[in-house]
Amino acid sequence: VGLDRRGWHRWEQLSLCDDWYVAAVTDPRADRRALARVSCPVVVETLDELLATSGLTGVIVTEPARQRAAIVQRCLAAGKEVWLEPPLSDDLRQVRRLHTLARERRVPLHVLQTHRYDRDYRAALAAVQSGRLGPLRSVRLVIAEWTTFAGDQGAAAC
């Protein structure tokens, strides 16, 4: 859910992975949905349509922090696994309610930095795991590819 710069980045990275399938994308903004129709397999108008998409098992939420909790709640209630970058919410009570809902529904809720699926990260991880770099003392991830897309004035949903 979300086709701002984060959503596009997630879609692009996951579309290159053999173990992921992008079933559909959505965004509350019509201009972003129109742009997505050029390259995304299925673009739907609403979150309800997204949650009803055949074969959908999980949802990546890239909406702004102030909108995430409501979207995450609907996804969990629909039995969909959820991935999002922190923060889940700035309201601790709301975070606890979502955690409880995920546990009750037995649906994974992942609040993490999802860069581990990026090609660059995977290549670096393979190099470290091979041992050819020797012992590491420090690792730093620098992300410099963020740019704005046509019509992007903030954030939305993938």
N, C-alpha and C positions, 0 to 999 in steps of 0.2 A: 504494500500500500504506500504509494508516494512516488512521484516522478520528478522530484527536484534533483539537484545534482547528486545527492546521496543515493536516491532511488535508481537513477540511471547508472551510476557506478556499480551498484549491487547487481542490477539486471545484466549489465555487460559482463561482469566477472563471472556470474553464475551461468550465463549462457555459454561460456567457454568450458565449463566443467562437464565431464562425462557422467558424474554421479548426481546431477541436479537436472530438473526439468522445470522450466518456467511455464506454468499452466496458464497464467493470466496476470495482467497488471491493471491497476486503477489509480486514479488521482481525482480529487474533488474539482480540479480545474479543467474545464473543457479544452483550453488551449494545449495543455500538457497531454491530455488524452489524444487529441488530434495529432500532435507530433509523434506520439507513441505508435499510432497506427501504421506509420511508415516502416517500423522495424520490429515491433513486438508481435508475438504470435496471436494473442487474444487480448483485446483491451475492452474492459467492461466499465459501465458508467458508475456503479455504486459498490460499496463494501458488501451489501447483501448479495449482489450478483457475483462478486468475487468469491464469497464464502460458499455459494451454491455451485461453483465451477466443478465439473466432473474431474476427478483425479487429484484435486487439491488436498494435500495433507498438511501443509504448513504455510505460514504467512510471514513475510519479512516486512516490518513496519519501519518506514523512514520518515514518518510524519514528525513535525516539530514536537518537542517534549510536552507542551501544553495540551496536545491533542492525542498523545499516544495511549494513555490509560483507557480512554473510552473505546478506542479501536481494539486494543489488546483484550479488553473484557469481552467484546463481541466475538472476537476470534476464538478465545478460550471457551466461551459458552457454546460455540459451534463445534467444539472438539478439535480445533486446528492447533498444531504446534506453532509457536511464535518465536521469532528471532527479532531482536532490536538492539540498538546501541543504547548505552546509558544516557540519561537516566530514564528509568521506567516512569517515574512520576516524582514531583517534588513534595508530594503528600505521603508521609509514611503510612498513614492509615489506609490509603488507597493501594499502596504497594502491598501491604499485608493482605488486603482483600483479594487482590489479583493472585498473590501467591497461594492463598487458600483455595480460590477457584481452580487454579491450575492443578493443585494437589487433589481436590475433590473430583475433578474431571479426568485425572490421570493423564494430563496433557503437558508435555514439556514446555517450559517458558524459559527462553535463553536471553539473558540481558548481558551482552558481551560485545567486545570489539570484534566485528566479523571480518577483519582483515585477514584472518587465517585462511580464508578461501581465495584470496587474491593469488594470481599466478606468481607474482614477485615473492610474496611471503612463502608460498609452497616451494619455490626454487631455493630460497635462502634456508628454509627448514631442511630440505634434502641435503644441502651442502653441509650444514651443521651436523646432521645425523650421520653423514658419511664419515665424519672424523677428519676430513682433509683440511679443515680450518684449525685443528688443534683446540686446546681449551679456550673457552670464551670468558672474558672478564666483564664484558658489557655488550648489550645489544640495543640499538636504537632504531625505531621505525619512523621515517620521515615521509609524510604524505604531501606531495607537492602538485598533484594533478587536479585539484579542485578548481573548477571553472564554472561560470554561469552559463546556462543554456538560454536560448531565445525565449523571452517571456518570463524568465525565472526572476522573481522578486522576493524570494524568501524560501519557504519550504512547502511541502505537500506530502503525498503518500505513494509505494511500489508493491 
